[in-house]
Amino acid sequence: MYFAYILLLKNTNLYAGYTDNLKRRLSEHLAGKVKSTRNRRPLKLIYYEAFVSKEDARRREKYFKTTKGKSTLRLMLRETLII
């Protein structure tokens, strides 16, 4: 099983990633072991999707990083993103 996931960072930005072990990867983010999120903690897992295929999860992560993908996320998660 593979996962595409979204983290809400302390500066209210969104971080998109993908992994084959969501629990482990989230622990790494929370512990500061991931360079790209280390200085933007605290962070919170706000969304994820599960996939059978690694390529599908990777494609979804790449979509979330586009302007259209960010717009879609902000629409889907509008209640969660009210700060």
N, C-alpha and C positions, 0 to 999 in steps of 0.2 A: 504494500500500500504506500502511496506517495501523497504528499500534501502540499498545496499552495496555501500560504498563510499571510495574514496582514497583522502587523503590530502597530499600535498607537504609541508614538514616542513622546517624551516629556515636552518637546517643543510643538506638539500637536501635528507633526508630520506623520505620514504613513510610511511604513517599511514593508515591502513585499519580498517574500522568499519562498523557497520550496525545499522539501526534505523528505527522506524516507522514514524518519523517526521524529515526529513532532514534539513529543515530550522531551527527548534529549536536546533537540535544537532550541526549544524554548528555555530550557535550563542553561544552555550555553549563553543565550542572549541575556538572561537575567543575571548570570554570574560575571558578565563583562568579558567573556571569552571571544566575542565576535567584534572584530575591529570596527565595522561599520555602525554598530549600535552602542558600543562601549560608553561613549561620552554623551549618549542621548537617553540614558536611563533616568528615572524609572520608565518602564515600558509595559505594555499590556497587550496580550493576544486578544484581538477583537473579532477575528474572522478566519475561518479556514475551510477548505474544500478537499475532499479525498478523491484520489484517482487510482486506478489500477495500473496505468501506464506512467512511467517516469516522464516521457516526452509530453504527455498531456498536462501534467503538473507544471513542468517547466514552461510550456507554452502559456498556461494561465498566469503564471508569475510574470512572464514578460508582458502579457496584456495589462496586468495591473500596474505596470510601470509606465504605460503610455498615458498620454493626456486623456484619451477616451476611457481607459481603464480606471484612472483616478476619478474621473467624473462619475462613472458607474458606481464605484465604491462609495463615493460621498452620497449618492442618491440612495443606494441600498442601505447604508449605515447611518442615515441622517439623524436618527434618534440617539445612536451611540456616540456620534461625533459632536453633539451639542456640549460645548465646554463652558 
